[in-house]
């Protein structure tokens, strides 16, 4: 019987009748076939080598980009870094798939591959088969050079409702991240659901929708109808009117900005509802927690604006409204049309020539500038063109009037106590300063806690250690800063913005605490130092641009921000400004604004860069504390004689 040779294709006789029949006619054909098989295996093993190299380089580039995004300014860092991390994750998954195929092609047994992947050999072989990896590479080619999420399958367009229609469900993009129009509505509904303690199934049954649709609404993947939002609010013991502005924003419905004379109360209620909706979206923080986010706010005024039935007096101040919206993690532009509507309605209601109420915040004399002018305010009459912005005036009026008024009230009471030759009672102080007795009592308690005054057993108030020290000519500011330096374990600086420049008036560091090496003048590095940033943040946009035009931002370290728009976004994000190795690689700093009438000032603390994680956080919390900044501002505003450093300290650690 003849057999066909698998190599040379010639026929040969079977040498043995027993056993398995041979495939080759001789040893030469067997060797030739083996070499041919090896050549094929080696050629196939190189199939994914190029893919592995290419994707590994992409992973390296993505990791470098993520490192760069982690060093971006604070306002842009979270989202950009998150997006880059998602791209990096997709690249790593693709690299793992082609690496598994390469290992298999080079002869690694599937048992070892499965053990490395923490799965069975059969599961690994099925998940990373040649067909599956080819599909992954095809998807990667469709995504292009900038890999992102997998492209969805094309679906037919759904009919959409008109922009101003209350009924119907819109098909706007899914609000997955902050910044989307429906993000605040999503967070508000999610907070109400969690606070109610009800299950999604119960809430969906009461509203009349499916549990899956309610889940998508709470996740921000579907935009609800107004009747559903209203029902959810009522079931969660909330006012549906507070969520109406958030729902209209999600639907793209602009607020009405042209009221009639009878629309004032309705306009004020709409503005209040919009702010209350922001409060719900922020997690319903207390007034104290809201004020912690913005130093120009006070708990009493925030409570009046959000809770009282007549918040018109507080909401008439645009600076306060903008600060409150910012503290509630919203944007002032979202409530600006509502504020304009209320203001115009108020003007239409007032008789011609009537001035504002004497007790209204808008009745107080205040300078305005391009940086602080209310949105509806026009240029001064009698001029054919807009008034040129006054840079110094803009710097003085950037902050609200509230903390300045609080400081002036304290100064008035201290002046009455200082000028009296005997202890002064509460009634006399209230009458002399023009402050109601209830507020006078609160101010006196604060002054007593901070050792500005003392109170006798008969209820009379007399000068305390700090007031006496200032009258004796001691440098109470220096003593206060020494106490802060010891408390924060950092170097303390006070800087002011005067005549268009940053001036450092005080520099204090306890023994053993390193100071900042001023290798570049603070006047030329306001864009990099925390002290300069905190002062520039209090200026209007024109004043900021004027300063940066005279002192061009330049790179001092690898972390220095030189783009004006990036700087301004960081300025407006929070009153607290940071220098994270932007001025010097040796130090990190934080700075907070001070309240001084007619002046722009800030206090900064600097610690070594090696201790940034724990010491800077505690030091920043200390200088940001409202009570600390108010006490320091009051100390700076006290009239003093020539300092006498030989006297003992008025402040004790």
C-alpha positions as CSV (number, residue, x, y, z in Angstrom):
1,X,0.0,0.0,0.0
2,X,1.4,3.4,-1.1
3,X,1.1,6.5,1.1
4,X,1.3,10.2,-0.2
5,X,4.1,12.2,1.4
6,X,2.9,15.4,3.0
7,X,6.0,17.3,2.0
8,X,7.1,16.2,-1.5
9,X,3.8,14.7,-2.5
10,X,5.4,11.5,-3.8
11,X,4.0,8.1,-3.1
12,X,5.9,5.5,-1.0
13,X,5.3,2.1,0.4
14,X,4.3,1.8,4.1
15,X,7.4,0.4,5.9
16,X,5.3,-1.3,8.7
17,X,1.9,-2.8,8.7
18,X,1.3,-2.0,12.4
19,X,1.1,1.3,14.2
20,X,0.3,4.8,12.9
21,X,1.1,5.4,9.2
22,X,3.9,7.8,8.6
23,X,3.3,11.2,7.0
24,X,6.7,11.6,5.3
25,X,8.7,9.4,3.0
26,X,12.0,10.0,4.8
27,X,13.9,12.0,7.4
28,X,14.7,14.8,4.9
29,X,11.0,15.5,4.2
30,X,10.2,15.4,7.9
31,X,13.0,18.0,8.6
32,X,11.8,20.2,5.7
33,X,8.2,20.1,6.9
34,X,9.3,21.0,10.5
35,X,11.2,24.0,9.2
36,X,8.3,25.2,7.2
37,X,6.0,25.0,10.1
38,X,8.4,27.0,12.3
39,X,8.6,29.7,9.7
40,X,4.8,30.0,9.7
41,X,4.6,30.1,13.5
42,X,7.2,32.8,13.7
43,X,5.6,34.8,11.0
44,X,2.2,34.6,12.8
45,X,3.7,35.4,16.1
46,X,4.7,38.9,14.8
47,X,1.1,39.6,13.9
48,X,0.4,41.9,16.9
49,X,3.9,43.2,17.6
50,X,3.2,46.4,15.8
51,X,-0.1,46.9,17.6
52,X,1.5,46.3,21.0
53,X,4.2,48.9,20.2
54,X,1.7,51.5,18.9
55,X,-0.8,51.2,21.7
56,X,2.0,51.2,24.4
57,X,3.2,54.5,23.0
58,X,-0.3,55.9,23.1
59,X,-0.6,54.8,26.8
60,X,2.7,56.6,27.6
61,X,1.4,59.7,25.8
62,X,-1.9,59.6,27.7
63,X,-0.1,59.2,31.0
64,X,2.0,62.3,30.2
65,X,-1.1,64.2,29.3
66,X,-2.8,63.2,32.5
67,X,0.2,64.5,34.5
68,X,0.0,67.8,32.6
69,X,-3.7,68.1,33.3
70,X,-3.1,67.5,37.0
71,X,-1.1,70.7,37.1
72,X,-3.7,72.9,35.4
73,X,-5.4,75.7,37.3
74,X,-8.0,74.6,39.8
75,X,-11.2,75.6,37.8
76,X,-10.1,73.5,34.7
77,X,-8.3,70.6,36.5
78,X,-11.1,68.2,37.7
79,X,-13.0,67.7,34.3
80,X,-9.9,67.7,32.0
81,X,-8.1,65.2,34.2
82,X,-11.2,63.0,34.4
83,X,-11.6,63.0,30.6
84,X,-7.9,62.1,30.1
85,X,-8.2,59.3,32.7
86,X,-11.1,57.8,30.7
87,X,-9.0,57.9,27.5
88,X,-6.1,56.3,29.4
89,X,-8.3,53.5,30.7
90,X,-9.5,52.7,27.2
91,X,-5.9,52.5,25.9
92,X,-4.8,50.3,28.7
93,X,-7.7,47.9,28.0
94,X,-6.8,47.8,24.3
95,X,-3.1,47.1,25.2
96,X,-4.1,44.3,27.5
97,X,-6.1,42.6,24.7
98,X,-3.3,42.7,22.1
99,X,-0.7,41.7,24.8
100,X,-2.8,38.5,25.6
101,X,-2.9,37.6,21.9
102,X,0.8,38.2,21.5
103,X,1.6,36.0,24.5
104,X,-0.5,33.2,23.1
105,X,1.1,33.5,19.7
106,X,4.6,33.3,21.2
107,X,3.7,30.0,22.8
108,X,2.5,30.9,26.3
109,X,-0.1,28.3,27.5
110,X,-3.6,29.5,28.2
111,X,-3.4,28.2,31.7
112,X,-0.6,30.6,32.5
113,X,-2.4,33.5,30.7
114,X,-5.6,32.8,32.6
115,X,-3.7,32.6,35.9
116,X,-2.1,36.0,35.2
117,X,-5.5,37.5,34.3
118,X,-7.2,35.9,37.4
119,X,-9.6,33.9,35.3
120,X,-9.9,30.4,33.9
121,X,-8.1,29.4,30.7
122,X,-11.3,28.8,28.8
123,X,-12.7,32.3,29.8
124,X,-9.4,33.9,28.8
125,X,-9.4,32.1,25.5
126,X,-13.0,33.1,24.8
127,X,-12.6,36.8,25.9
128,X,-9.4,37.4,24.0
129,X,-9.9,35.3,20.9
130,X,-8.4,36.3,17.6
131,X,-11.9,37.5,16.5
132,X,-12.5,39.6,19.6
133,X,-9.1,41.3,19.5
134,X,-9.7,42.1,15.8
135,X,-13.0,43.7,16.7
136,X,-11.3,45.8,19.4
137,X,-8.7,47.0,16.9
138,X,-11.4,47.8,14.4
139,X,-13.3,49.9,17.0
140,X,-10.0,51.6,17.8
141,X,-9.4,52.5,14.2
142,X,-13.0,53.9,14.0
143,X,-12.4,56.1,17.0
144,X,-9.3,57.7,15.4
145,X,-6.1,59.0,17.1
146,X,-8.0,60.5,20.1
147,X,-9.7,57.5,21.7
148,X,-12.8,58.2,23.8
149,X,-16.0,56.4,24.6
150,X,-17.2,53.8,22.1
151,X,-19.4,55.5,19.4
152,X,-23.1,54.7,19.9
153,X,-25.0,53.0,17.2
154,X,-26.9,55.4,15.0
155,X,-30.6,55.6,16.0
156,X,-33.5,57.4,14.3
157,X,-34.2,60.9,15.5
158,X,-37.0,61.2,18.0
159,X,-39.6,64.0,17.7
160,X,-38.7,66.9,20.1
161,X,-41.0,69.4,21.7
162,X,-40.9,73.1,21.1
163,X,-38.4,75.1,23.4
164,X,-41.2,76.8,25.3
165,X,-43.5,73.7,25.6
166,X,-44.1,72.5,29.1
167,X,-45.3,69.1,28.0
168,X,-43.1,66.5,26.4
169,X,-39.7,65.2,27.1
170,X,-36.6,66.9,25.5
171,X,-33.8,65.0,24.0
172,X,-30.9,67.2,25.1
173,X,-27.5,65.5,25.7
174,X,-27.2,63.6,28.9
175,X,-25.9,65.9,31.7
176,X,-23.1,63.6,32.9
177,X,-20.8,66.3,34.3
178,X,-21.1,69.8,35.9
179,X,-21.7,72.6,33.5
180,X,-24.6,71.0,31.6
181,X,-27.8,72.9,31.7
182,X,-29.7,70.1,33.5
183,X,-27.0,69.3,36.0
184,X,-28.4,71.4,38.8
185,X,-31.9,69.9,38.3
186,X,-30.5,66.4,38.4
187,X,-28.6,67.0,41.6
188,X,-31.6,68.8,43.2
189,X,-33.9,65.8,42.5
190,X,-31.3,63.3,43.7
191,X,-30.9,65.2,46.9
192,X,-34.6,65.4,47.5
193,X,-35.0,61.7,46.9
194,X,-32.2,60.8,49.3
195,X,-33.5,63.2,52.0
196,X,-37.0,61.7,51.7
197,X,-35.9,58.2,52.7
198,X,-38.3,56.7,50.1
199,X,-37.4,54.0,47.7
200,X,-37.3,54.7,43.9
201,X,-40.0,52.1,43.3
202,X,-42.4,53.8,45.8
203,X,-41.6,57.3,44.4
204,X,-42.0,56.1,40.8
205,X,-45.4,54.5,41.6
206,X,-46.6,57.7,43.2
207,X,-45.4,59.9,40.4
208,X,-46.9,57.6,37.8
209,X,-43.7,56.6,35.9
210,X,-41.7,53.4,35.7
211,X,-38.9,52.8,38.2
212,X,-36.4,52.6,35.3
213,X,-37.4,56.0,34.0
214,X,-37.1,57.5,37.5
215,X,-33.7,56.0,37.8
216,X,-32.6,57.5,34.5
217,X,-33.9,60.9,35.6
218,X,-32.0,60.8,38.9
219,X,-28.9,59.8,37.1
220,X,-29.2,62.7,34.6
221,X,-29.7,60.5,31.6
222,X,-33.3,61.7,30.9
223,X,-34.9,65.1,31.1
224,X,-38.2,64.9,33.0
225,X,-41.5,66.6,32.2
226,X,-42.6,69.4,34.4
227,X,-45.5,67.5,35.9
228,X,-43.1,64.7,37.0
229,X,-40.7,67.3,38.6
230,X,-43.6,68.9,40.4
231,X,-44.9,65.5,41.7
232,X,-41.4,64.5,42.9
233,X,-41.0,67.8,44.7
234,X,-44.4,67.5,46.4
235,X,-43.8,63.9,47.5
236,X,-40.4,64.9,48.9
237,X,-41.9,67.8,50.9
238,X,-40.3,70.5,48.7
239,X,-41.8,73.6,47.0
240,X,-42.2,72.9,43.3
241,X,-41.7,76.6,42.6
242,X,-38.1,76.3,43.8
243,X,-37.4,73.7,41.1
244,X,-39.2,75.5,38.3
245,X,-36.2,77.8,37.4
246,X,-33.9,74.7,37.3
247,X,-36.3,72.9,35.0
248,X,-36.6,75.9,32.7
249,X,-32.8,76.1,32.5
250,X,-32.6,72.4,31.6
251,X,-35.2,72.9,28.9
252,X,-33.4,76.0,27.5
253,X,-36.3,78.3,28.3
254,X,-34.9,81.9,29.0
255,X,-36.3,83.8,32.0
256,X,-38.7,86.6,31.2
257,X,-36.8,89.9,31.7
258,X,-39.4,92.5,30.8
259,X,-42.0,92.9,33.6
260,X,-44.8,95.2,34.2
261,X,-45.3,97.6,37.2
262,X,-47.5,95.0,39.0
263,X,-44.8,92.3,38.5
264,X,-42.4,93.3,41.3
265,X,-43.5,90.7,43.9
266,X,-43.7,88.0,41.3
267,X,-40.2,88.9,40.0
268,X,-38.8,88.9,43.6
269,X,-40.4,85.5,44.2
270,X,-38.9,84.1,41.0
271,X,-35.4,85.3,42.0
272,X,-35.8,83.8,45.5
273,X,-37.1,80.5,44.0
274,X,-34.1,80.3,41.7
275,X,-31.7,80.8,44.6
276,X,-33.6,78.2,46.7
277,X,-33.3,75.8,43.8
278,X,-29.6,76.3,43.7
279,X,-29.5,75.6,47.5
280,X,-31.4,72.3,47.0
281,X,-29.0,71.3,44.2
282,X,-26.0,72.1,46.5
283,X,-27.4,69.7,49.1
284,X,-29.4,72.2,51.2
285,X,-26.5,73.6,53.2
286,X,-27.0,75.7,56.3
287,X,-26.5,79.5,56.2
288,X,-23.2,79.0,58.1
289,X,-22.0,76.4,55.5
290,X,-23.0,78.7,52.7
291,X,-21.0,81.6,54.2
292,X,-18.0,79.4,54.6
293,X,-17.8,79.3,50.8
294,X,-17.8,83.1,50.4
295,X,-16.4,85.5,53.0
296,X,-18.6,88.4,51.9
297,X,-21.8,86.6,53.1
298,X,-23.3,86.5,56.6
299,X,-25.6,83.8,57.9
300,X,-28.3,86.3,59.0
301,X,-28.5,87.9,55.5
302,X,-28.4,84.5,53.7
303,X,-31.3,83.2,55.9
304,X,-33.3,86.4,55.2
305,X,-32.8,85.9,51.4
306,X,-33.7,82.2,51.3
307,X,-36.3,81.8,54.1
308,X,-38.0,85.1,54.8
309,X,-41.3,86.0,53.1
310,X,-40.0,89.4,52.0
311,X,-36.4,89.1,50.8
312,X,-36.5,92.1,48.5
313,X,-34.2,94.3,50.5
314,X,-31.3,91.8,50.4
315,X,-32.0,90.7,46.9
316,X,-31.8,94.3,45.6
317,X,-28.0,94.2,46.1
318,X,-26.5,92.5,43.0
319,X,-23.1,92.0,44.7
320,X,-24.9,90.0,47.4
321,X,-27.0,88.0,44.9
322,X,-23.9,87.1,42.7
323,X,-21.9,86.1,45.8
324,X,-24.8,83.9,47.1
325,X,-25.2,82.2,43.7
326,X,-21.4,81.5,43.6
327,X,-21.5,80.1,47.1
328,X,-24.3,77.8,46.1
329,X,-22.1,76.4,43.3
330,X,-24.2,78.1,40.6
331,X,-23.3,80.9,38.2
332,X,-24.4,84.5,38.6
333,X,-25.4,84.7,35.0
334,X,-28.2,82.2,35.7
335,X,-30.0,84.6,38.0
336,X,-29.0,87.9,36.4
337,X,-32.1,88.1,34.2
338,X,-34.3,87.5,37.2
339,X,-32.5,90.2,39.2
340,X,-32.8,92.6,36.3
341,X,-36.5,91.8,36.1
342,X,-37.0,92.5,39.8
343,X,-35.0,95.8,39.6
344,X,-36.8,97.1,36.6
345,X,-40.2,96.2,38.2
346,X,-39.1,98.1,41.3
347,X,-38.2,101.2,39.3
348,X,-41.6,101.1,37.5
349,X,-43.4,100.9,40.8
350,X,-41.5,103.9,42.4
351,X,-42.9,107.4,41.7
352,X,-40.7,109.7,39.7
353,X,-38.0,111.4,41.7
354,X,-38.4,109.0,44.7
355,X,-35.2,107.8,46.1
356,X,-34.4,104.4,47.5
357,X,-35.2,103.4,51.0
358,X,-32.7,104.7,53.5
359,X,-32.4,101.2,55.0
360,X,-31.9,99.5,51.7
361,X,-28.5,98.3,50.8
362,X,-28.7,100.1,47.6
363,X,-29.3,103.4,49.4
364,X,-25.9,103.5,51.0
365,X,-23.4,105.7,49.2
366,X,-21.1,103.4,47.1
367,X,-18.8,103.9,44.3
368,X,-19.3,101.9,41.1
369,X,-17.0,100.9,38.4
370,X,-16.9,98.8,35.2
371,X,-16.1,95.8,37.3
372,X,-18.9,96.2,39.9
373,X,-21.6,98.1,38.0
374,X,-25.0,96.3,38.1
375,X,-25.9,94.6,34.9
376,X,-28.7,97.1,34.0
377,X,-26.8,100.3,34.9
378,X,-26.2,102.8,32.2
379,X,-23.4,105.4,31.9
380,X,-23.7,108.7,33.7
381,X,-26.0,111.3,32.2
382,X,-24.4,114.3,30.5
383,X,-21.7,112.3,28.8
384,X,-21.8,111.3,25.2
385,X,-19.7,108.2,25.8
386,X,-19.3,105.6,28.6
387,X,-17.4,106.8,31.6
388,X,-13.8,105.7,31.6
389,X,-13.3,103.0,34.4
390,X,-11.5,104.2,37.5
391,X,-9.0,101.5,38.4
392,X,-8.6,102.5,42.1
393,X,-12.3,102.9,42.5
394,X,-12.9,99.5,41.0
395,X,-10.5,98.0,43.5
396,X,-12.2,99.6,46.4
397,X,-15.7,98.5,45.4
398,X,-15.0,94.9,44.3
399,X,-16.1,93.4,47.6
400,X,-19.6,93.9,48.9
401,X,-20.6,96.5,51.5
402,X,-21.7,94.0,54.1
403,X,-18.4,93.2,55.8
404,X,-17.4,96.9,55.5
405,X,-20.6,97.9,57.3
406,X,-19.9,95.3,60.0
407,X,-16.4,96.7,60.5
408,X,-17.7,100.3,60.6
409,X,-20.2,99.4,63.3
410,X,-17.5,97.9,65.4
411,X,-15.3,100.9,65.0
412,X,-18.2,103.2,65.9
413,X,-18.8,101.3,69.1
414,X,-15.1,101.2,70.0
415,X,-14.9,104.9,69.4
416,X,-17.7,105.6,71.8
417,X,-16.1,103.3,74.5
418,X,-12.6,104.8,73.9
419,X,-13.7,108.4,74.2
420,X,-15.8,107.9,77.3
421,X,-14.1,108.4,80.7
422,X,-16.2,105.7,82.4
423,X,-17.9,102.3,81.5
424,X,-20.7,102.7,79.0
425,X,-23.9,100.7,79.1
426,X,-25.7,99.0,76.3
427,X,-28.5,101.6,75.9
428,X,-26.0,104.5,75.6
429,X,-23.9,102.6,73.1
430,X,-27.0,101.8,71.0
431,X,-28.1,105.4,71.1
432,X,-24.7,106.9,70.3
433,X,-23.9,104.5,67.4
434,X,-27.4,104.4,65.9
435,X,-27.4,100.6,66.0
436,X,-30.4,98.7,67.3
437,X,-29.9,97.3,70.8
438,X,-30.1,93.6,69.6
439,X,-27.3,94.1,67.1
440,X,-25.3,96.2,69.5
441,X,-25.4,93.3,72.0
442,X,-24.1,90.9,69.4
443,X,-21.3,93.3,68.4
444,X,-20.3,93.8,72.1
445,X,-20.1,90.0,72.7
446,X,-17.8,89.7,69.6
447,X,-15.6,92.5,70.8
448,X,-15.4,91.0,74.3
449,X,-14.4,87.6,72.9
450,X,-11.6,89.2,70.9
451,X,-10.4,91.2,73.9
452,X,-11.1,94.6,72.4
453,X,-13.3,95.5,75.4
454,X,-14.1,94.2,78.9
455,X,-17.5,94.2,80.6
456,X,-17.9,94.9,84.3
457,X,-20.4,93.3,86.7
458,X,-22.7,96.3,86.4
459,X,-22.9,95.8,82.7
460,X,-20.7,98.7,81.8
461,X,-18.3,98.3,78.9
462,X,-14.7,99.7,79.0
463,X,-11.6,99.4,76.8
464,X,-10.0,96.0,76.8
465,X,-6.3,94.9,76.4
466,X,-6.2,95.4,72.7
467,X,-7.8,98.9,72.8
468,X,-5.5,99.9,75.6
469,X,-2.4,98.5,73.8
470,X,-3.3,100.6,70.8
471,X,-3.8,103.7,72.9
472,X,-0.4,103.1,74.5
473,X,1.3,103.1,71.1
474,X,2.1,99.4,70.9
475,X,2.1,97.7,67.5
476,X,-1.0,95.5,68.1
477,X,-1.0,94.5,64.4
478,X,2.5,93.0,64.8
479,X,1.4,91.2,68.0
480,X,-1.7,89.8,66.2
481,X,0.4,88.5,63.3
482,X,3.0,86.9,65.6
483,X,0.1,85.1,67.3
484,X,-1.1,83.9,63.8
485,X,2.4,82.8,62.8
486,X,2.7,80.7,65.9
487,X,-0.8,79.2,65.4
488,X,-0.3,78.4,61.7
489,X,3.4,77.6,61.9
490,X,3.9,79.7,58.8
491,X,5.2,83.1,57.7
492,X,2.4,85.8,57.7
493,X,2.3,88.6,55.2
494,X,-0.1,91.5,54.7
495,X,-0.2,93.2,51.3
496,X,-2.2,96.1,49.9
497,X,-3.0,97.3,46.4
498,X,-2.1,100.9,46.4
499,X,-1.5,103.2,43.4
500,X,-1.6,100.3,41.1
501,X,1.0,98.2,42.8
502,X,1.3,95.4,45.4
503,X,2.9,96.6,48.6
504,X,3.9,94.3,51.5
505,X,3.2,96.2,54.7
506,X,3.9,93.4,57.3
507,X,6.0,90.3,57.3
508,X,6.1,88.2,60.4
509,X,7.6,84.8,61.2
510,X,8.2,83.2,64.5
511,X,11.8,81.9,65.2
512,X,12.5,78.7,63.3
513,X,9.8,79.4,60.7
514,X,11.2,80.0,57.2
515,X,10.1,83.0,55.2
516,X,9.6,83.3,51.4
517,X,12.8,84.1,49.5
518,X,11.6,87.2,47.5
519,X,13.8,86.5,44.5
520,X,11.3,88.5,42.4
521,X,9.6,91.7,43.6
522,X,6.0,91.1,44.7
523,X,5.0,94.1,42.5
524,X,6.1,92.2,39.4
525,X,4.8,88.8,40.4
526,X,1.2,89.4,41.5
527,X,0.1,86.8,39.0
528,X,2.2,84.1,40.8
529,X,2.1,84.9,44.5
530,X,-1.0,84.1,46.6
531,X,-0.8,87.6,48.2
532,X,-0.9,89.2,44.7
533,X,-3.7,87.0,43.5
534,X,-5.8,87.8,46.6
535,X,-5.4,91.5,45.9
536,X,-6.0,91.2,42.1
537,X,-9.1,89.1,42.8
538,X,-10.7,92.1,44.5
539,X,-10.3,94.3,41.4
540,X,-12.6,94.7,38.4
541,X,-11.7,93.1,35.1
542,X,-10.4,96.5,33.7
543,X,-8.2,97.0,36.7
544,X,-6.8,93.5,36.5
545,X,-6.0,93.9,32.8
546,X,-4.4,97.3,33.5
547,X,-2.1,95.7,36.1
548,X,-1.2,92.8,33.8
549,X,-0.4,95.2,31.0
550,X,2.1,97.0,33.2
551,X,3.5,93.8,34.7
552,X,3.5,91.1,32.0
553,X,3.0,87.6,33.5
554,X,6.1,85.5,33.1
555,X,7.1,82.0,34.1
556,X,8.8,81.9,37.5
557,X,8.5,78.1,37.9
558,X,7.1,75.3,35.9
559,X,3.8,75.8,37.7
560,X,3.3,79.5,37.1
561,X,0.0,80.5,35.3
562,X,0.6,83.2,32.7
563,X,-2.7,83.2,30.8
564,X,-5.0,86.1,31.9
565,X,-8.2,84.2,31.4
566,X,-7.0,81.2,33.4
567,X,-6.0,83.6,36.2
568,X,-9.3,85.4,36.2
569,X,-11.2,82.1,36.4
570,X,-9.2,81.1,39.4
571,X,-9.8,84.5,41.0
572,X,-13.6,84.2,40.6
573,X,-13.8,80.6,41.9
574,X,-13.1,81.4,45.5
575,X,-12.0,84.3,47.7
576,X,-9.1,82.1,49.0
577,X,-6.2,82.2,46.6
578,X,-3.3,79.7,46.4
579,X,0.3,79.7,45.3
580,X,1.2,76.0,44.7
581,X,4.9,76.5,43.9
582,X,4.0,79.1,41.3
583,X,6.2,81.8,42.8
584,X,8.9,79.6,44.2
585,X,9.6,75.9,44.3
586,X,10.4,76.1,48.0
587,X,7.1,77.5,49.3
588,X,3.4,77.1,49.0
589,X,1.0,79.9,50.1
590,X,-2.6,80.7,50.7
591,X,-4.1,84.2,50.9
592,X,-7.5,85.6,51.9
593,X,-8.9,89.2,51.4
594,X,-9.2,91.6,54.3
595,X,-12.0,94.1,55.0
596,X,-10.7,97.6,55.0
597,X,-12.9,100.6,54.0
598,X,-11.5,102.2,50.9
599,X,-8.6,99.9,50.6
600,X,-7.7,96.6,48.9
601,X,-5.8,94.3,51.2
602,X,-5.1,90.6,51.9
603,X,-3.4,88.4,54.4
604,X,-1.2,85.4,53.3
605,X,0.5,82.5,55.0
606,X,3.5,80.6,53.6
607,X,4.8,77.2,54.6
608,X,7.6,75.0,53.1
609,X,6.6,73.1,50.0
610,X,7.5,69.8,51.6
611,X,4.7,70.3,54.2
612,X,2.0,71.4,51.8
613,X,-0.5,68.6,52.4
614,X,-1.1,69.1,56.1
615,X,0.2,72.4,57.2
616,X,-1.1,74.6,54.4
617,X,-4.6,73.2,54.7
618,X,-4.7,74.1,58.4
619,X,-3.1,77.4,57.9
620,X,-5.5,78.3,55.1
621,X,-8.5,77.5,57.2
622,X,-7.1,79.8,59.9
623,X,-6.7,82.9,57.8
624,X,-9.9,82.2,55.9
625,X,-11.9,82.2,59.2
626,X,-14.3,85.1,59.1
627,X,-13.7,86.0,62.7
628,X,-9.9,86.1,62.2
629,X,-10.1,88.3,59.2
630,X,-12.6,90.7,60.9
631,X,-10.4,90.9,64.0
632,X,-7.3,91.6,62.0
633,X,-9.1,94.2,59.8
634,X,-10.4,95.9,62.9
635,X,-7.0,95.9,64.5
636,X,-5.5,97.5,61.3
637,X,-8.3,100.1,61.4
638,X,-7.6,101.2,65.0
639,X,-6.0,104.6,65.5
640,X,-2.6,104.0,67.1
641,X,0.2,106.2,68.4
642,X,3.8,105.5,67.6
643,X,4.6,101.9,68.4
644,X,6.7,101.0,71.4
645,X,8.1,97.5,71.0
646,X,9.3,97.3,74.6
647,X,5.7,96.8,75.9
648,X,4.4,93.4,76.6
649,X,2.1,91.7,74.1
650,X,-1.7,92.3,74.0
651,X,-2.3,89.0,72.2
652,X,-1.6,85.7,73.9
653,X,-1.3,82.5,72.0
